[in-house]
Amino acid sequence: MVEWPMMVERNVTIQNGSIRYFEEGEGEPLLLLPSASGRASEYREVIPILSKFFHVYAVDYPGFGRSDSIPSIEGIEDLSGFILDWLDTVGLERCHLVGSSLGGWIALLLALSHPERLRSLILVATSAGRLPGVPIVSPSGMNFKEILQRFYHRPEVREKLARQKTTPAEREEILRSSRALARLIERKKVVPELHDRLHEIRIPTLIIGADQDRAIPPVYQERLHSGILGSILSIFSETGHAVAAERPEELADEIIEFISENTKKH
């Protein structure tokens, strides 16, 4: 069974759908956007560390985890609009924003459309679109073994996840999330093409990649770094795409250090 930190679970209604999110800690608000898993539980090992310094929020996307589906959401731009609605509903005027993989695409769109809502931008294992000859790999349609092999690098993490027991409720969440992702991919509105707009971003930005990422390889994070003026690039060694699972302490430490040193004037 998956162990969760002691967090407050809440639900808010957005576009007639009940949306689940979690929060913990005190201080400046920091929102964590999950990858294609769409589930806040992706950050279960990172949140206890971050919540010592920030008021941390993590959300299940519509149709993922235990959040209701919202029929109007058909792609990544719709998800970006949804997060903006979520911020308004919860009452967050500004926040630090962390987006991993798919969550990074949402975060980039928000940074471009509503920079006044963000104090900082942290992009993890993501891209600003596609590059010729460098495929972006989706977990959609893969079985659990295939996902472990493609998205994780550290053997001990793969073994831990392979042994992990899940409850029927958790298995249902995973199934719902897989179906929700498949629906988004069917509409071919998932990966935004934003390379030509990166120069517009003026928010303090940290970009984190992983040297063994076979889903969105480090060349994509290098391209983000070259396009976003003043951004900081950090590439984790011996790490696969699932950075939050493979390097939770290191990821949290990078976020804490970056925010403390680079956002005083913002």
Secondary structure, 3 states (H helix, E strand, C coil): CCCCCCCEEEEEEECCEEEEEEEECCCCEEEEECCCCCCHHHHCCCHHHHCCCCEEEEECCCCCCCCCCCCCCCCHHHHHHHHHHHHHHHCCCCEEEEEECHHHHHHHHHHHHCHHHEEEEEEECCCCCCECCECCCCCCCCCHHHHHHHHCCCHHHHHHHHHCCCCHHHHHHHHHHHHHHHHHHHCCCCCCCCHHHHHHCCCCEEEEEECCCCCCCHHHHHHHHHHCCCCEEEEECCCCCCHHHHCHHHHHHHHHHHHHHHCCCC
